[in-house]
Amino acid sequence: MKRGFFDVRTPFFNPLWRRVVAVVLPSAWALVELMNGQPFWAVVFGASAAFLAWQFFVVWVPSPPDED
């Protein structure tokens, strides 16, 4: 199955802790940028965190391990 560029449904993200870290890091960086007076970068990182949160916690379906 061909995956798109922004497809995050890979076996790497099956463990919950990896999905949580992948959402928390850009969220925290968005807050850092906002506190430093950089609203553009805050929006960019906030949007990426929102996208990841949607993909990982709303529409998530674990993918099977890759077969080599």
PDB file as gemmi writes it, atoms N, CA and C in Angstrom:
CRYST1    1.000    1.000    1.000  90.00  90.00  90.00 P 1                      
ATOM      1  N   MET A   1       0.841  -1.182   0.000  1.00  0.00           N  
ATOM      2  CA  MET A   1       0.000   0.000   0.000  1.00  0.00           C  
ATOM      3  C   MET A   1       0.879   1.236   0.000  1.00  0.00           C  
ATOM      4  N   LYS A   2       0.624   2.140  -0.925  1.00  0.00           N  
ATOM      5  CA  LYS A   2       1.408   3.361  -1.018  1.00  0.00           C  
ATOM      6  C   LYS A   2       0.921   4.363   0.033  1.00  0.00           C  
ATOM      7  N   ARG A   3       1.866   4.916   0.773  1.00  0.00           N  
ATOM      8  CA  ARG A   3       1.542   5.861   1.833  1.00  0.00           C  
ATOM      9  C   ARG A   3       1.812   7.275   1.341  1.00  0.00           C  
ATOM     10  N   GLY A   4       1.004   8.216   1.817  1.00  0.00           N  
ATOM     11  CA  GLY A   4       1.196   9.612   1.470  1.00  0.00           C  
ATOM     12  C   GLY A   4       2.326  10.236   2.271  1.00  0.00           C  
ATOM     13  N   PHE A   5       2.678  11.456   1.928  1.00  0.00           N  
ATOM     14  CA  PHE A   5       3.779  12.155   2.588  1.00  0.00           C  
ATOM     15  C   PHE A   5       3.496  12.402   4.063  1.00  0.00           C  
ATOM     16  N   PHE A   6       2.274  12.733   4.412  1.00  0.00           N  
ATOM     17  CA  PHE A   6       1.922  13.036   5.793  1.00  0.00           C  
ATOM     18  C   PHE A   6       1.235  11.877   6.498  1.00  0.00           C  
ATOM     19  N   ASP A   7       1.408  10.683   6.012  1.00  0.00           N  
ATOM     20  CA  ASP A   7       0.795   9.522   6.641  1.00  0.00           C  
ATOM     21  C   ASP A   7       1.629   9.107   7.849  1.00  0.00           C  
ATOM     22  N   VAL A   8       1.051   9.227   9.032  1.00  0.00           N  
ATOM     23  CA  VAL A   8       1.773   8.897  10.265  1.00  0.00           C  
ATOM     24  C   VAL A   8       1.371   7.530  10.800  1.00  0.00           C  
ATOM     25  N   ARG A   9       0.582   6.806  10.056  1.00  0.00           N  
ATOM     26  CA  ARG A   9       0.132   5.476  10.497  1.00  0.00           C  
ATOM     27  C   ARG A   9       1.171   4.420  10.124  1.00  0.00           C  
ATOM     28  N   THR A  10       2.254   4.424  10.871  1.00  0.00           N  
ATOM     29  CA  THR A  10       3.326   3.467  10.670  1.00  0.00           C  
ATOM     30  C   THR A  10       3.478   2.639  11.937  1.00  0.00           C  
ATOM     31  N   PRO A  11       4.070   1.470  11.844  1.00  0.00           N  
ATOM     32  CA  PRO A  11       4.264   0.648  13.045  1.00  0.00           C  
ATOM     33  C   PRO A  11       5.110   1.335  14.118  1.00  0.00           C  
ATOM     34  N   PHE A  12       5.937   2.291  13.723  1.00  0.00           N  
ATOM     35  CA  PHE A  12       6.762   3.012  14.697  1.00  0.00           C  
ATOM     36  C   PHE A  12       5.907   3.689  15.761  1.00  0.00           C  
ATOM     37  N   PHE A  13       4.741   4.182  15.390  1.00  0.00           N  
ATOM     38  CA  PHE A  13       3.881   4.915  16.327  1.00  0.00           C  
ATOM     39  C   PHE A  13       2.848   4.036  17.023  1.00  0.00           C  
ATOM     40  N   ASN A  14       2.921   2.740  16.927  1.00  0.00           N  
ATOM     41  CA  ASN A  14       1.970   1.881  17.626  1.00  0.00           C  
ATOM     42  C   ASN A  14       2.024   2.033  19.146  1.00  0.00           C  
ATOM     43  N   PRO A  15       3.215   2.147  19.779  1.00  0.00           N  
ATOM     44  CA  PRO A  15       3.215   2.357  21.235  1.00  0.00           C  
ATOM     45  C   PRO A  15       2.644   3.730  21.594  1.00  0.00           C  
ATOM     46  N   LEU A  16       1.808   3.761  22.612  1.00  0.00           N  
ATOM     47  CA  LEU A  16       1.140   5.006  23.008  1.00  0.00           C  
ATOM     48  C   LEU A  16       2.128   6.095  23.395  1.00  0.00           C  
ATOM     49  N   TRP A  17       3.208   5.743  24.091  1.00  0.00           N  
ATOM     50  CA  TRP A  17       4.131   6.767  24.568  1.00  0.00           C  
ATOM     51  C   TRP A  17       4.778   7.528  23.416  1.00  0.00           C  
ATOM     52  N   ARG A  18       5.009   6.885  22.296  1.00  0.00           N  
ATOM     53  CA  ARG A  18       5.598   7.587  21.148  1.00  0.00           C  
ATOM     54  C   ARG A  18       4.618   8.579  20.546  1.00  0.00           C  
ATOM     55  N   ARG A  19       3.354   8.205  20.537  1.00  0.00           N  
ATOM     56  CA  ARG A  19       2.347   9.134  20.014  1.00  0.00           C  
ATOM     57  C   ARG A  19       2.185  10.336  20.926  1.00  0.00           C  
ATOM     58  N   VAL A  20       2.223  10.098  22.231  1.00  0.00           N  
ATOM     59  CA  VAL A  20       2.105  11.204  23.187  1.00  0.00           C  
ATOM     60  C   VAL A  20       3.290  12.160  23.042  1.00  0.00           C  
ATOM     61  N   VAL A  21       4.498  11.623  22.965  1.00  0.00           N  
ATOM     62  CA  VAL A  21       5.688  12.468  22.813  1.00  0.00           C  
ATOM     63  C   VAL A  21       5.628  13.252  21.509  1.00  0.00           C  
ATOM     64  N   ALA A  22       5.155  12.622  20.438  1.00  0.00           N  
ATOM     65  CA  ALA A  22       5.083  13.290  19.142  1.00  0.00           C  
ATOM     66  C   ALA A  22       4.077  14.438  19.143  1.00  0.00           C  
ATOM     67  N   VAL A  23       3.122  14.434  20.050  1.00  0.00           N  
ATOM     68  CA  VAL A  23       2.160  15.536  20.152  1.00  0.00           C  
ATOM     69  C   VAL A  23       2.646  16.582  21.154  1.00  0.00           C  
ATOM     70  N   VAL A  24       3.245  16.141  22.249  1.00  0.00           N  
ATOM     71  CA  VAL A  24       3.662  17.072  23.303  1.00  0.00           C  
ATOM     72  C   VAL A  24       4.814  17.968  22.846  1.00  0.00           C  
ATOM     73  N   LEU A  25       5.778  17.420  22.134  1.00  0.00           N  
ATOM     74  CA  LEU A  25       6.936  18.228  21.736  1.00  0.00           C  
ATOM     75  C   LEU A  25       6.572  19.432  20.862  1.00  0.00           C  
ATOM     76  N   PRO A  26       5.820  19.270  19.772  1.00  0.00           N  
ATOM     77  CA  PRO A  26       5.473  20.470  19.001  1.00  0.00           C  
ATOM     78  C   PRO A  26       4.525  21.407  19.757  1.00  0.00           C  
ATOM     79  N   SER A  27       3.706  20.859  20.656  1.00  0.00           N  
ATOM     80  CA  SER A  27       2.843  21.724  21.474  1.00  0.00           C  
ATOM     81  C   SER A  27       3.683  22.592  22.392  1.00  0.00           C  
ATOM     82  N   ALA A  28       4.657  21.987  23.033  1.00  0.00           N  
ATOM     83  CA  ALA A  28       5.536  22.746  23.925  1.00  0.00           C  
ATOM     84  C   ALA A  28       6.333  23.787  23.142  1.00  0.00           C  
ATOM     85  N   TRP A  29       6.798  23.413  21.958  1.00  0.00           N  
ATOM     86  CA  TRP A  29       7.565  24.371  21.162  1.00  0.00           C  
ATOM     87  C   TRP A  29       6.685  25.519  20.672  1.00  0.00           C  
ATOM     88  N   ALA A  30       5.431  25.252  20.404  1.00  0.00           N  
ATOM     89  CA  ALA A  30       4.503  26.325  20.028  1.00  0.00           C  
ATOM     90  C   ALA A  30       4.362  27.324  21.179  1.00  0.00           C  
ATOM     91  N   LEU A  31       4.308  26.816  22.404  1.00  0.00           N  
ATOM     92  CA  LEU A  31       4.237  27.724  23.561  1.00  0.00           C  
ATOM     93  C   LEU A  31       5.519  28.532  23.713  1.00  0.00           C  
ATOM     94  N   VAL A  32       6.662  27.911  23.483  1.00  0.00           N  
ATOM     95  CA  VAL A  32       7.939  28.631  23.554  1.00  0.00           C  
ATOM     96  C   VAL A  32       7.960  29.758  22.524  1.00  0.00           C  
ATOM     97  N   GLU A  33       7.557  29.456  21.306  1.00  0.00           N  
ATOM     98  CA  GLU A  33       7.536  30.474  20.258  1.00  0.00           C  
ATOM     99  C   GLU A  33       6.549  31.592  20.582  1.00  0.00           C  
ATOM    100  N   LEU A  34       5.419  31.248  21.147  1.00  0.00           N  
ATOM    101  CA  LEU A  34       4.433  32.263  21.511  1.00  0.00           C  
ATOM    102  C   LEU A  34       4.966  33.174  22.607  1.00  0.00           C  
ATOM    103  N   MET A  35       5.635  32.590  23.592  1.00  0.00           N  
ATOM    104  CA  MET A  35       6.196  33.396  24.675  1.00  0.00           C  
ATOM    105  C   MET A  35       7.344  34.279  24.183  1.00  0.00           C  
ATOM    106  N   ASN A  36       8.014  33.891  23.113  1.00  0.00           N  
ATOM    107  CA  ASN A  36       9.097  34.691  22.547  1.00  0.00           C  
ATOM    108  C   ASN A  36       8.610  35.709  21.522  1.00  0.00           C  
ATOM    109  N   GLY A  37       7.306  35.818  21.364  1.00  0.00           N  
ATOM    110  CA  GLY A  37       6.751  36.815  20.457  1.00  0.00           C  
ATOM    111  C   GLY A  37       6.834  36.446  18.990  1.00  0.00           C  
ATOM    112  N   GLN A  38       6.787  35.180  18.685  1.00  0.00           N  
ATOM    113  CA  GLN A  38       6.838  34.707  17.305  1.00  0.00           C  
ATOM    114  C   GLN A  38       5.532  33.993  16.956  1.00  0.00           C  
ATOM    115  N   PRO A  39       4.479  34.739  16.663  1.00  0.00           N  
ATOM    116  CA  PRO A  39       3.175  34.099  16.439  1.00  0.00           C  
ATOM    117  C   PRO A  39       3.139  33.205  15.198  1.00  0.00           C  
ATOM    118  N   PHE A  40       3.906  33.532  14.150  1.00  0.00           N  
ATOM    119  CA  PHE A  40       3.886  32.690  12.952  1.00  0.00           C  
ATOM    120  C   PHE A  40       4.344  31.272  13.279  1.00  0.00           C  
ATOM    121  N   TRP A  41       5.497  31.140  13.941  1.00  0.00           N  
ATOM    122  CA  TRP A  41       6.021  29.817  14.267  1.00  0.00           C  
ATOM    123  C   TRP A  41       5.167  29.125  15.317  1.00  0.00           C  
ATOM    124  N   ALA A  42       4.554  29.886  16.190  1.00  0.00           N  
ATOM    125  CA  ALA A  42       3.640  29.285  17.163  1.00  0.00           C  
ATOM    126  C   ALA A  42       2.456  28.640  16.451  1.00  0.00           C  
ATOM    127  N   VAL A  43       1.941  29.302  15.435  1.00  0.00           N  
ATOM    128  CA  VAL A  43       0.823  28.738  14.666  1.00  0.00           C  
ATOM    129  C   VAL A  43       1.273  27.510  13.875  1.00  0.00           C  
ATOM    130  N   VAL A  44       2.461  27.564  13.285  1.00  0.00           N  
ATOM    131  CA  VAL A  44       2.963  26.426  12.512  1.00  0.00           C  
ATOM    132  C   VAL A  44       3.105  25.186  13.401  1.00  0.00           C  
ATOM    133  N   PHE A  45       3.761  25.347  14.558  1.00  0.00           N  
ATOM    134  CA  PHE A  45       3.958  24.205  15.438  1.00  0.00           C  
ATOM    135  C   PHE A  45       2.655  23.795  16.124  1.00  0.00           C  
ATOM    136  N   GLY A  46       1.797  24.746  16.430  1.00  0.00           N  
ATOM    137  CA  GLY A  46       0.498  24.410  17.012  1.00  0.00           C  
ATOM    138  C   GLY A  46      -0.368  23.628  16.038  1.00  0.00           C  
ATOM    139  N   ALA A  47      -0.318  24.017  14.772  1.00  0.00           N  
ATOM    140  CA  ALA A  47      -1.091  23.299  13.759  1.00  0.00           C  
ATOM    141  C   ALA A  47      -0.561  21.882  13.566  1.00  0.00           C  
ATOM    142  N   SER A  48       0.759  21.733  13.585  1.00  0.00           N  
ATOM    143  CA  SER A  48       1.307  20.385  13.440  1.00  0.00           C  
ATOM    144  C   SER A  48       0.948  19.520  14.645  1.00  0.00           C  
ATOM    145  N   ALA A  49       0.944  20.106  15.833  1.00  0.00           N  
ATOM    146  CA  ALA A  49       0.543  19.351  17.027  1.00  0.00           C  
ATOM    147  C   ALA A  49      -0.928  18.971  16.944  1.00  0.00           C  
ATOM    148  N   ALA A  50      -1.765  19.869  16.456  1.00  0.00           N  
ATOM    149  CA  ALA A  50      -3.191  19.564  16.321  1.00  0.00           C  
ATOM    150  C   ALA A  50      -3.413  18.453  15.293  1.00  0.00           C  
ATOM    151  N   PHE A  51      -2.679  18.508  14.177  1.00  0.00           N  
ATOM    152  CA  PHE A  51      -2.788  17.454  13.166  1.00  0.00           C  
ATOM    153  C   PHE A  51      -2.391  16.105  13.743  1.00  0.00           C  
ATOM    154  N   LEU A  52      -1.258  16.081  14.460  1.00  0.00           N  
ATOM    155  CA  LEU A  52      -0.806  14.825  15.053  1.00  0.00           C  
ATOM    156  C   LEU A  52      -1.779  14.320  16.108  1.00  0.00           C  
ATOM    157  N   ALA A  53      -2.318  15.218  16.921  1.00  0.00           N  
ATOM    158  CA  ALA A  53      -3.294  14.799  17.935  1.00  0.00           C  
ATOM    159  C   ALA A  53      -4.520  14.183  17.260  1.00  0.00           C  
ATOM    160  N   TRP A  54      -4.980  14.785  16.183  1.00  0.00           N  
ATOM    161  CA  TRP A  54      -6.127  14.241  15.444  1.00  0.00           C  
ATOM    162  C   TRP A  54      -5.797  12.852  14.897  1.00  0.00           C  
ATOM    163  N   GLN A  55      -4.643  12.725  14.259  1.00  0.00           N  
ATOM    164  CA  GLN A  55      -4.260  11.454  13.658  1.00  0.00           C  
ATOM    165  C   GLN A  55      -4.015  10.363  14.696  1.00  0.00           C  
ATOM    166  N   PHE A  56      -3.405  10.724  15.829  1.00  0.00           N  
ATOM    167  CA  PHE A  56      -2.998   9.720  16.812  1.00  0.00           C  
ATOM    168  C   PHE A  56      -4.082   9.349  17.818  1.00  0.00           C  
ATOM    169  N   PHE A  57      -5.019  10.238  18.088  1.00  0.00           N  
ATOM    170  CA  PHE A  57      -5.969   9.962  19.162  1.00  0.00           C  
ATOM    171  C   PHE A  57      -7.433   9.974  18.728  1.00  0.00           C  
ATOM    172  N   VAL A  58      -7.727  10.440  17.537  1.00  0.00           N  
ATOM    173  CA  VAL A  58      -9.118  10.455  17.081  1.00  0.00           C  
ATOM    174  C   VAL A  58      -9.350   9.391  16.012  1.00  0.00           C  
ATOM    175  N   VAL A  59      -8.494   9.351  15.003  1.00  0.00           N  
ATOM    176  CA  VAL A  59      -8.714   8.419  13.890  1.00  0.00           C  
ATOM    177  C   VAL A  59      -7.682   7.300  13.860  1.00  0.00           C  
ATOM    178  N   TRP A  60      -6.976   7.073  14.933  1.00  0.00           N  
ATOM    179  CA  TRP A  60      -5.881   6.091  14.962  1.00  0.00           C  
ATOM    180  C   TRP A  60      -6.386   4.660  14.825  1.00  0.00           C  
ATOM    181  N   VAL A  61      -5.770   3.935  13.927  1.00  0.00           N  
ATOM    182  CA  VAL A  61      -5.954   2.494  13.781  1.00  0.00           C  
ATOM    183  C   VAL A  61      -4.542   1.925  13.710  1.00  0.00           C  
ATOM    184  N   PRO A  62      -4.136   1.098  14.669  1.00  0.00           N  
ATOM    185  CA  PRO A  62      -2.768   0.577  14.638  1.00  0.00           C  
ATOM    186  C   PRO A  62      -2.464  -0.165  13.338  1.00  0.00           C  
ATOM    187  N   SER A  63      -1.297   0.094  12.814  1.00  0.00           N  
ATOM    188  CA  SER A  63      -0.918  -0.594  11.587  1.00  0.00           C  
ATOM    189  C   SER A  63      -0.178  -1.880  11.935  1.00  0.00           C  
ATOM    190  N   PRO A  64      -0.339  -2.878  11.107  1.00  0.00           N  
ATOM    191  CA  PRO A  64       0.381  -4.131  11.365  1.00  0.00           C  
ATOM    192  C   PRO A  64       1.872  -3.930  11.122  1.00  0.00           C  
ATOM    193  N   PRO A  65       2.707  -4.715  11.781  1.00  0.00           N  
ATOM    194  CA  PRO A  65       4.152  -4.611  11.543  1.00  0.00           C  
ATOM    195  C   PRO A  65       4.486  -4.882  10.079  1.00  0.00           C  
ATOM    196  N   ASP A  66       5.514  -4.194   9.585  1.00  0.00           N  
ATOM    197  CA  ASP A  66       5.943  -4.422   8.206  1.00  0.00           C  
ATOM    198  C   ASP A  66       6.529  -5.819   8.073  1.00  0.00           C  
ATOM    199  N   GLU A  67       6.178  -6.436   6.959  1.00  0.00           N  
ATOM    200  CA  GLU A  67       6.726  -7.768   6.683  1.00  0.00           C  
ATOM    201  C   GLU A  67       7.853  -7.616   5.670  1.00  0.00           C  
ATOM    202  N   ASP A  68       9.027  -8.052   6.026  1.00  0.00           N  
ATOM    203  CA  ASP A  68      10.175  -7.949   5.115  1.00  0.00           C  
ATOM    204  C   ASP A  68      10.408  -9.238   4.380  1.00  0.00           C  
TER     205      ASP A  68                                                      
END                                                                             
